[in-house]
Structure formats: structure tokens, C-alpha cells
Amino acid sequence: MPSPRVTETRLPALGEVLVSEAQLRARVQELAAEISRDYRGEDLLLVTVLKGGLYFLADLSRALRIPAAIDFMAITSYRADSPSGVARLLKDLDEDISGRHVLLVEDIIDTGLTAAYLLRVLRTRTPASVAICTLLDKTARRIVPTLPIRYRGFEIPDVFVVGYGLDFQQQYRTLPYIAVLRDEPGTALGGR
Ligand code: IMP
């Protein structure tokens, strides 16, 4: 029998709104202003990891006051596919990043393992610089201590959140705000 699709099973319910639409809009504008000031006159490439960083990149890049190129990567997630802790590149960049300033635009940094893997990949290609801009930062769960996080939208507690690109089993990405997912009996947030 085929396994049931998530829409046919019970999704965990949404809890409190952690970051509202208005808060997201305001913070994205502030971050874009900082980035525009810091990278003025430079060859800036914004790199995002699909699919979670999609909305943040779209809003952030449109709020910039300087020219910038965008590009995408896709990787297997540590949790879902790589219990061994080995990530794999599913989609590489189209752009050559050698000599360019790369800003890795992340939806969320949790343990930091994903960002550390991406940084390793990017640094082998001799960019002029690599820094991170993350919308959300769950510092309480950090394993990798030294990440070049230059811009941070919001520091959040150790809760599982969805919306504005972040998903639970591919659901809830399209919410325009960020909400906590309630860990109800019968659902498996631990298997994210
Ligand atoms: P890290 O490697 O532990 O830093 O995890 C990064 C990835 O885990 C993110 O890019 C997300 O895909 C996923 N992730 C971590 N925390 C959450 C969350 O609260 N909601 C949705 N996805 C999350």
C-alpha cells in the first residue's frame, strides 16, 4: 500500500505567531539597508538554499539599494536524509563565484551544520569573501561555534517554526508570517 501523503494525515497545528508579517517586513528593510551600505561598489552575489530561503531572498534582494546577482543551491538536509552527518549537493550554483563577494542568505541556522557544509563548498572556489545573512538564529542549538554570521534577522528560542519559506513536511511554507508548530501527540516533529 502506498504511504499516505501528508495532506491525508494529521498535520501538527499552528501555535503562536513568533514573527508577524509587519515585523518581517520591517526587519528585512533594515537588513537590506545594512547590506546596501556594506557592499556598495562590490560585485555581490546572493546565494540561497532551496527551498526555505526563497521568500527571504526575494524580499531582501528587492529591498537592496545596490546591484546584486542571485543564485541557488539545493542540498540534502542533515536530518531527513543524512543521519551520518554528510550533506550532498543536489543543485549547484550556475554562477562562477571566484573573486566575487558571496552572501549566503539562509532562512534559519539551527545546529549550523548545514551552513558549515555550504561554507566549505563555497570557499574552495576562491570567492573574494563569504558571509552569512540569516533570517532566524536558534543559537541555543548551535553545534558549530564559529560561523561568519554578519546579518541576523531574529534570534529565536529552541522551538520548531514554519512559514515564510520554512516547512514541516513541505507544508506551511507559504504562510506570510512565522509561527510555532505545536508538537502534538501523534505527530513526529523529532523526525523533521
Ligand atoms: P542546521 O544544519 O541544524 O543549522 O539546520 C538548518 C536546516 O534545518 C534549515 O535550513 C532548515 O531546513 C531546518 N530547520 C531547522 N530548524 C527548523 C525549524 O524550526 N523549522 C523548519 N526547518 C528547520
Residues whose N, C-alpha, C, O or C-beta is under 5 A from the ligand:
A	BS01	IMP	G52 I108 I109 D110 T111 G112 L113 T114 A115 V159 F160 V161 V162 L166 D167
